[in-house]
Amino acid sequence: MNEKKFQKLNISPKLLLGAGPSNPNPEVLEAMTQPVVGHLDPTFLKVMDDVHEMLKIAFQTSNPMTLPLSGTGTAGMEACILNLVEPQDTVLGIENGYFGYRMIEVAKRSRATIIPLSFEWGQPMDLEVIEKTLQDNPNINIVLCVHAETSTGVLNPIKEITELAHKYDALIVADTVTSLGGVDLQIDNWNIDLSYSVTQKCLGCPPGLSPVTVSKASIEKMERRSVPPNTWYYDLLLLQKTYWGAEQRTYHHTAPITMIYGLREGLRLLVEEGIEKRIQKHTNNCNALRKGLEIMGLEMLVPEGHNISSLTTVKIPEQINDGQLRSELLKNHSIEISAGLGNLGGKVWRIGLMGENSKIENVFRFLEALGVELKAQGMNVSAKEAISQLS
């Protein structure tokens, strides 16, 4: 039998302008080449302490339970929901996109009573409807909501929704996957109870960790559970007690050492830049992208003022072949953008300017490449004019 020979891995670089992952900062990748040590090594415990402190700055919180879970964003979603929700709870799941819908699907695994509340994808939520639902269902004690809906590009009014949840004696779980580090997010000032995010978007790191932050009220509810949550690996109280928050840390699971090195560096760069400056940069580059696309004759899905500054959704012109254009962008220009999800499939492109990729030169590079491929499909556009007006 002839043994197959495998070549050394060699991946060509791409500019990742989709919904995630984004390109990590080079200093993050360099940090991930540091020597691997044990997960209880004193050197690594100091790295963990740094990550804990800087994550609190990123989330703008003083929550002692603020840590990165081993796993991507869906791990954070499951952990937050399954730790908080019990079978006797009544949960309001608000959705206007794919990831709000996914939160509801995860919550169903808790065997709680789920009340779904749906809004049109691509449009902001109606606060009056949310309040009416809370009024009509006084048993609701947990609310699930996405802050920045990655599938549509809509920025939901999480501060006001949190206020409504608390007005009716409910805790709130917020998906901040596409907002942490790139969009204004104030966990303490807005009194958000439980939140999860990712590393591969606005924090400028590779995928693999899910930062979470948990309020005192959420911890107290978890401590009152009649039975443990239906997860051991992601039991937040256990993780905090044994590993992330313990004075004398003990083995819980083997932490992804190099991923946490990378997160530490990504957070260091964020803190060095300043969270307000980082958020403003994302806003400025998003506005430039939207303006450039509109000059080229394209239409945005989300009305201005309700859009995410780290992710833009643009409607696909009728005469353009979606799959072909995205394929040609990748093949001819080494640029990746994302297709629409769910009922927006084939109708929109999702263009991310996140973390390291939120740069005006990436806006120009993308507009130029898009112009070439739109022209190749017969659309009369001028990327040069758009770039000229933005310069």
C-alpha positions in Angstrom: 0.0 0.0 0.0 1.4 3.4 -1.1 1.5 6.0 1.7 0.0 9.3 0.6 2.4 12.2 1.2 1.1 15.4 2.6 2.8 18.8 1.9 3.6 21.3 4.5 0.6 23.6 5.1 0.8 26.8 3.2 -2.4 29.0 3.2 -2.5 32.1 1.0 -3.5 35.2 2.8 -7.0 36.6 2.4 -8.6 39.9 3.4 -11.5 38.7 5.6 -14.3 41.3 5.2 -17.2 39.0 6.0 -19.2 38.6 9.1 -16.3 36.8 10.9 -13.6 35.8 11.4 -11.6 38.9 10.7 -7.9 39.0 10.2 -6.1 39.0 13.5 -3.7 41.7 14.4 -0.1 40.6 13.6 1.0 41.2 17.2 -1.7 38.8 18.4 -0.4 36.1 16.1 3.1 36.8 17.3 2.0 36.5 20.9 0.5 33.1 20.1 4.0 31.8 19.2 5.2 32.3 22.8 6.3 29.1 24.6 3.5 26.9 25.8 3.4 26.4 29.6 1.1 24.5 31.8 -2.4 25.7 32.5 -1.5 26.0 36.2 2.0 27.5 35.7 2.5 30.7 37.6 3.4 32.5 34.4 0.1 31.5 32.8 -1.9 32.4 35.9 -0.5 35.9 35.5 -1.7 36.0 31.9 -5.1 34.9 33.1 -5.2 37.7 35.6 -4.3 40.2 32.8 -7.1 38.8 30.6 -9.6 39.1 33.4 -8.8 42.7 34.1 -8.7 43.8 30.5 -11.9 42.0 29.6 -13.6 44.1 32.2 -12.3 47.2 30.5 -13.6 45.9 27.1 -17.0 45.1 28.5 -17.0 48.3 30.6 -17.9 46.4 33.8 -16.7 45.6 37.3 -18.2 42.1 37.3 -15.8 39.7 39.1 -17.1 36.9 36.9 -15.7 38.1 33.6 -13.8 35.4 31.7 -13.2 33.8 28.3 -14.8 30.4 27.8 -13.0 27.7 25.8 -15.1 27.7 22.6 -16.5 30.0 20.0 -19.5 32.3 20.4 -22.1 29.6 20.3 -20.4 28.1 23.4 -20.9 31.4 25.2 -24.5 31.5 24.1 -25.2 28.0 25.4 -23.3 28.6 28.6 -25.1 31.9 29.5 -28.6 30.6 28.7 -28.2 27.1 30.2 -26.7 28.4 33.4 -29.4 31.0 33.9 -32.5 29.3 32.6 -34.4 26.6 34.5 -37.4 24.5 33.6 -39.7 26.6 35.8 -38.7 29.9 34.1 -40.6 31.8 31.5 -38.3 33.3 28.9 -39.0 36.0 26.4 -36.9 35.5 23.3 -36.8 38.6 21.1 -35.5 38.1 17.6 -35.1 40.1 14.4 -32.5 37.8 12.8 -30.8 34.4 12.7 -28.9 34.7 16.0 -31.9 35.9 18.0 -33.7 32.9 16.6 -30.7 30.7 17.7 -30.9 32.0 21.2 -34.5 30.9 21.4 -33.6 27.4 20.1 -30.9 27.1 22.7 -33.3 28.2 25.5 -35.7 25.4 24.4 -33.1 22.9 25.6 -33.6 24.2 29.2 -37.3 22.9 29.1 -38.4 26.4 30.2 -41.5 28.1 28.9 -40.4 30.1 25.9 -42.4 33.1 24.5 -40.9 34.0 21.1 -41.3 37.6 19.9 -40.3 38.2 16.2 -39.7 41.4 14.3 -38.9 41.8 10.6 -35.3 40.9 9.7 -33.3 44.0 8.8 -35.6 46.3 10.8 -35.1 47.6 14.4 -37.2 46.2 17.2 -40.4 48.0 18.5 -40.0 48.9 22.1 -43.7 49.4 22.6 -44.4 45.8 21.4 -41.8 44.5 23.7 -43.2 46.3 26.7 -46.8 45.1 25.8 -45.5 41.5 25.7 -43.9 41.9 29.1 -47.1 43.5 30.5 -49.3 40.7 29.1 -47.0 37.9 30.4 -46.1 38.8 34.1 -44.4 35.4 34.6 -41.5 36.3 32.3 -38.3 36.4 34.4 -35.6 36.2 31.7 -35.3 38.1 28.4 -33.0 37.0 25.5 -31.9 39.6 22.9 -29.1 40.2 20.4 -27.3 43.6 20.6 -25.7 43.6 17.2 -27.6 41.1 15.0 -24.8 39.6 12.8 -27.2 38.2 10.2 -28.9 41.5 9.3 -26.6 44.3 10.4 -29.2 45.8 12.8 -28.1 47.4 16.1 -30.9 46.7 18.6 -31.6 49.2 21.4 -30.2 46.9 24.1 -30.0 49.6 26.8 -33.7 50.4 26.5 -34.7 46.7 26.2 -32.7 46.1 29.4 -34.5 48.9 31.2 -37.8 47.3 30.1 -36.7 43.8 31.3 -35.8 45.2 34.7 -39.0 47.2 34.9 -40.9 43.9 34.8 -38.5 42.1 37.1 -36.7 40.1 34.5 -33.0 39.4 33.9 -31.5 39.9 30.4 -29.0 37.9 28.4 -27.4 39.9 25.6 -25.5 38.6 22.6 -22.7 41.0 22.1 -20.8 38.9 19.5 -20.4 41.6 16.9 -20.4 44.6 19.2 -17.7 44.0 21.9 -14.7 46.1 21.1 -16.2 47.9 18.1 -19.6 49.3 19.1 -20.6 51.2 22.2 -21.4 48.6 24.9 -21.6 49.6 28.6 -22.4 46.5 30.7 -22.5 48.3 34.0 -24.1 51.6 33.0 -26.8 49.8 31.1 -27.2 47.1 33.8 -27.0 44.2 31.4 -27.1 41.0 33.5 -25.3 38.4 31.3 -23.4 38.8 28.1 -21.3 36.7 25.8 -19.1 37.6 22.8 -16.3 36.3 20.6 -12.6 37.0 20.0 -12.5 36.8 16.1 -14.4 40.0 15.4 -13.7 43.5 16.9 -11.1 42.2 19.4 -8.8 41.3 16.5 -8.0 37.7 17.5 -8.6 34.3 15.9 -11.7 32.3 16.8 -11.7 29.9 19.7 -12.8 31.8 22.8 -16.0 33.3 24.0 -15.7 36.1 26.6 -18.6 36.3 29.1 -19.5 38.6 31.9 -22.0 37.9 34.6 -23.7 40.3 37.0 -24.3 39.7 40.8 -28.0 39.2 40.2 -27.3 36.5 37.6 -24.9 34.7 39.9 -27.5 34.8 42.7 -30.1 33.2 40.4 -27.6 30.5 39.4 -26.8 29.8 43.0 -30.6 29.4 43.7 -31.0 26.6 41.1 -32.7 23.5 42.4 -30.5 21.3 40.1 -27.2 22.0 38.4 -27.3 23.3 34.8 -27.3 20.8 32.0 -23.6 21.4 31.2 -20.5 20.5 33.2 -17.8 21.9 31.0 -19.6 25.3 30.8 -20.9 25.4 34.4 -20.0 29.1 35.1 -20.1 28.8 38.9 -17.8 25.8 38.8 -15.4 27.5 36.4 -15.3 30.6 38.6 -14.9 28.6 41.8 -12.2 26.3 40.6 -10.2 28.1 37.9 -10.9 31.6 36.9 -11.9 33.2 40.2 -10.3 31.0 42.8 -7.5 32.2 45.0 -5.9 28.8 44.8 -6.6 27.6 41.2 -7.2 24.0 40.5 -7.7 21.8 37.5 -11.1 22.2 35.7 -10.1 21.6 32.1 -7.0 22.2 30.0 -7.2 25.8 28.9 -6.3 26.7 25.3 -3.0 28.3 26.3 -2.0 29.9 23.0 -5.5 31.3 22.4 -5.4 33.0 25.7 -2.0 34.5 24.9 -3.6 35.9 21.7 -6.6 37.3 23.6 -4.3 39.0 26.1 -2.4 40.7 23.3 -5.6 41.7 21.5 -7.0 43.2 24.7 -3.7 45.0 25.4 -3.9 46.7 22.0 -7.5 47.7 22.6 -6.7 49.2 26.0 -3.7 50.9 24.6 -5.8 52.4 21.8 -8.6 53.3 24.1 -12.1 51.8 23.9 -13.8 55.1 22.9 -11.2 55.7 20.1 -11.6 52.1 18.9 -15.4 52.5 18.7 -15.1 55.8 16.9 -12.8 54.3 14.3 -15.3 51.5 13.6 -18.0 54.2 13.2 -16.0 56.4 10.8 -15.0 53.5 8.5 -18.5 52.1 8.5 -19.9 55.5 7.4 -17.2 55.7 4.7 -18.2 52.2 3.4 -21.9 53.0 3.4 -21.3 56.3 1.6 -19.0 54.6 -1.0 -21.5 51.8 -1.7 -24.3 54.4 -2.1 -22.3 56.5 -4.5 -21.8 53.3 -6.6 -25.6 52.9 -6.7 -26.1 50.2 -4.1 -28.8 50.2 -1.4 -28.3 49.5 2.3 -30.6 47.0 4.0 -30.6 48.8 7.4 -31.7 52.4 7.8 -29.0 54.8 8.9 -28.9 55.1 12.7 -30.0 51.5 13.3 -27.0 49.9 11.6 -24.0 48.2 13.2 -20.7 50.1 12.7 -18.7 46.8 12.4 -20.9 45.1 9.9 -22.7 46.5 6.8 -25.5 44.7 4.9 -26.0 45.8 1.3 -28.8 44.7 -1.0 -27.7 42.6 -4.0 -28.7 44.2 -7.3 -31.3 42.1 -9.2 -29.0 41.6 -12.2 -26.1 40.3 -10.1 -25.3 36.7 -9.5 -24.6 36.5 -5.7 -22.5 33.4 -5.6 -20.5 34.2 -8.7 -19.6 37.7 -7.4 -18.4 36.5 -4.0 -16.4 33.7 -5.7 -14.7 36.1 -8.1 -13.9 38.5 -5.3 -12.1 35.7 -3.5 -10.4 34.3 -6.6 -9.4 37.5 -8.3 -8.9 39.9 -5.3 -8.4 37.6 -2.3 -11.3 39.3 -0.5 -14.0 37.4 1.4 -17.4 38.8 2.1 -20.4 36.9 3.6 -23.7 35.8 2.0 -27.0 36.5 3.7 -28.4 34.0 6.2 -31.9 32.5 6.5 -34.5 34.5 4.6 -31.9 37.0 3.6 -29.9 34.4 1.6 -29.3 35.6 -1.9 -30.6 39.1 -1.0 -27.7 40.8 0.8 -24.0 40.8 1.3 -22.6 41.2 4.8 -19.4 43.2 4.8 -17.4 43.4 8.0 -14.9 46.0 9.0 -13.9 44.6 12.4 -10.9 45.0 14.7 -7.7 45.0 12.7 -9.7 45.2 9.4 -11.4 48.4 10.3 -9.2 50.6 8.1 -10.0 53.2 5.4 -7.5 51.5 3.1 -9.6 48.3 3.3 -12.7 50.3 2.4 -11.0 51.6 -0.7 -9.6 48.1 -1.6 -13.0 46.5 -1.3 -14.8 49.2 -3.3 -12.3 49.0 -6.1 -12.6 45.2 -6.3 -16.3 45.2 -6.0 -16.5 47.7 -8.8 -14.5 45.4 -11.1 -16.7 42.5 -10.4 -20.0 44.4 -10.7 -18.8 45.7 -14.1 -17.9 42.1 -15.1 -21.5 41.3 -14.7 -22.7 44.2 -16.7 -23.5 46.8 -14.0 -22.4 50.4 -14.8 -20.6 51.6 -11.6 -17.7 53.8 -10.8 -15.6 52.8 -7.8 -13.1 55.4 -8.7 -15.6 58.2 -8.2 -16.7 56.7 -4.9 -13.1 56.5 -3.7 -12.4 60.0 -4.9 -15.3 61.4 -2.9 -14.2 59.6 0.2 -10.5 60.6 0.0 
